[in-house]
Amino acid sequence: MDRTTVRHVTPSAKGCEECLKIGSVWVHLRLCRECGHVGCCDDSPHRHARAHFHDTRHPIIEGYDPPEGWGWCYIDEAFVPLPDRTPQIGPIPRFV
């Protein structure tokens, strides 16, 4: 894992950016620790966090619904330690 991809970020939205735009629901949120994109998890209908990884190659996400403090690397497919927990810009709406 490249530690330079774990950054202090500002969340891009109060929910999954793409789901909010299309009026869809999500199960849990994931926060990109490289750019702050908020996307939905793999259990959500559209898997926007994983799509963001495939589009950008930003590999590290944080559990963000609510801020959970754990990290995941899509490249290594493994949990990773994070230096901090990103504060939630809330309240975040719950859908599922």
Beta strands, then each sheet from edge to edge (+ up, - down):
strand 1: 29-32
strand 2: 38-40
strand 3: 60-64
strand 4: 67-73
strand 5: 78-80
sheet 1: 2+ 1- 3+ 4- 5+
end
